[in-house]
Amino acid sequence: MADLSRAHMEAFLEMMSAERGAAVNTLASYQRDLDDLYSFLVSKKKSPASAGSSDLAGYLRQLDEKGFAASSQARRLSAMRQFFKFLYAEGLRADDPTAILDAPKKGRPLPKIMSEDTVTRLLERAAQEALEPGPEQISRLRMLALLELLYATGMRVSELVSLPAKVLDQEGRFLMIRGKGNKERLVPLSRSAIAALKAYGQARKLAAETAGDSAWLFPSSGKEGYLPRQVFARDLKGLAARAGLKAAAISPHVLRHAFASHLLQNGADLRVVQELLGHSDISTTQIYTHVLEERLRETVQAHHPLAKQPKNRD
């Protein structure tokens, strides 16, 4: 039966290639997954022809016990379903044992955040560089304005880079942001964000006198007319490296997460944070409470005496 099952696996892969035009990498992935399943079934004295739903569920449990991510388990289950549907369609099995298997639940990944100290170091470095004279000063003033605005408001990077130049004409400590679904929301600005925006605006005005004005606050020669978010992300990593920080862990999106988590850990109301972030559903905002709960758990695990492993008294 083992040899017959191997032949069925080869026939399945040939079908995927010939009839469905599966790519080479896809076929190789299917083969690896099915080879692993086959080895498991053989260890249980089973084969693809004789395995039941409980056997396949046992395989998925083993993957979970080995620490496979839910996404990896889901991919294995997908390969299994394709294969057993093939066996059923070809009359090689009288049933499809994968029909009643549940897909593994994918845990929502917690967002990466930065500590308040890390944000402070980043902003201080940007402010220091913005004071340095030279032809690149306007770029450094732009970076400082971008960071101050992002950390003060938590706006999405796409909202930030596409701000109109007319925000420079606004007075007061609030900024109107047009977000997803063309919805507008009002967000407050910190004093440092107002100062950085003013300094950048003055430098931008002088540059516009020779280069021509733009409708965008952060103009670019690209087709969109404003600073591409990828360029901002690249320059931010460069700044982080110069500040002595781990550049790979820092991005505009992580700064947005930092804004939300720092507000919550300092006592802000969840509904207020939802409004500031522009989330239509509060369940999206609640992920930040899970971040704080996880950090609290880690703190207890690391420092509480009852959480530590007891010493061997033998």
BELZI-V244835 format. One record per pair of residues at least 6 apart in sequence whose C-alpha atoms are under 8 Angstrom apart, sorted by the first residue. I is the first residue (numbers start at 1). J is the second residue. Records with the same first field share a line. If there is no record, write none. Layout:
I: J / J
This chain:
1: 47 / 49
2: 47
5: 47 / 48 / 49
8: 87
9: 34 / 83
12: 83 / 86
13: 27 / 30 / 31
16: 22 / 27
17: 23 / 27
30: 79
33: 76 / 79
34: 79 / 80
37: 59
38: 47 / 48
40: 59
41: 47 / 48 / 51 / 55
48: 84
49: 92 / 93
51: 97
52: 97
53: 97 / 98 / 100 / 101
56: 97 / 98
57: 101
60: 73 / 77
63: 73
64: 70 / 73
70: 104 / 105 / 106 / 107
71: 104 / 106
73: 104
74: 103 / 104
77: 103
80: 98
81: 98 / 99
84: 96 / 97 / 98
85: 96
87: 93 / 96
88: 94 / 95 / 96
110: 287 / 288 / 290 / 291
111: 254 / 257 / 287 / 288 / 291
112: 249 / 254 / 257
113: 254 / 255 / 257 / 258 / 261
114: 250 / 254 / 255 / 257 / 258
115: 258
116: 258 / 262
118: 245
119: 255
121: 243
122: 239 / 240 / 243
123: 144 / 147 / 148
125: 239 / 242 / 243
126: 140 / 143 / 144 / 239
127: 141 / 144
129: 137 / 140
130: 137 / 138 / 140 / 141 / 144
131: 137
138: 200 / 203 / 204
141: 196 / 199 / 200 / 203
142: 200 / 218
143: 236
144: 196
145: 193 / 196 / 197 / 200
146: 160 / 161
148: 192 / 193 / 196
149: 160 / 189 / 193 / 197
150: 156 / 157 / 160 / 252 / 255 / 256
151: 255 / 256 / 258 / 259
152: 188 / 189 / 190 / 193 / 259
153: 187 / 188 / 189 / 259 / 276 / 277
154: 255 / 256 / 257 / 259 / 260 / 276 / 277
155: 256 / 276 / 277 / 278
156: 253 / 256 / 277
157: 229 / 252 / 253
158: 229
159: 177 / 178 / 179
161: 217 / 218 / 226 / 227 / 228 / 229
162: 216 / 217 / 218 / 226 / 227
163: 177 / 216 / 217 / 218
164: 215 / 216 / 217
165: 214 / 215 / 216 / 217 / 218
166: 215 / 216 / 217
167: 175 / 217
168: 197 / 198 / 201 / 217
173: 188 / 189 / 190 / 191 / 194
174: 186 / 187 / 188 / 189
175: 186 / 187 / 188 / 189
176: 184 / 185 / 186 / 187
177: 184 / 185 / 186 / 187
178: 184 / 185
179: 185 / 278
180: 278
185: 275 / 276 / 278
186: 276
187: 276
205: 213
208: 214
216: 225 / 226
217: 226
218: 226 / 227
219: 225 / 226 / 227
220: 226 / 227 / 228
222: 228
232: 252
233: 251 / 252
236: 250 / 251 / 252
237: 247 / 248 / 250 / 251
238: 247
240: 246 / 247 / 250
241: 247
257: 288
260: 273 / 277 / 288
261: 288 / 289 / 291 / 292
263: 273
264: 270 / 273 / 288 / 289
265: 292
270: 282 / 285 / 286
271: 282
273: 285
274: 280 / 281 / 282 / 285
279: 285
300: 307
301: 307 / 308
302: 308
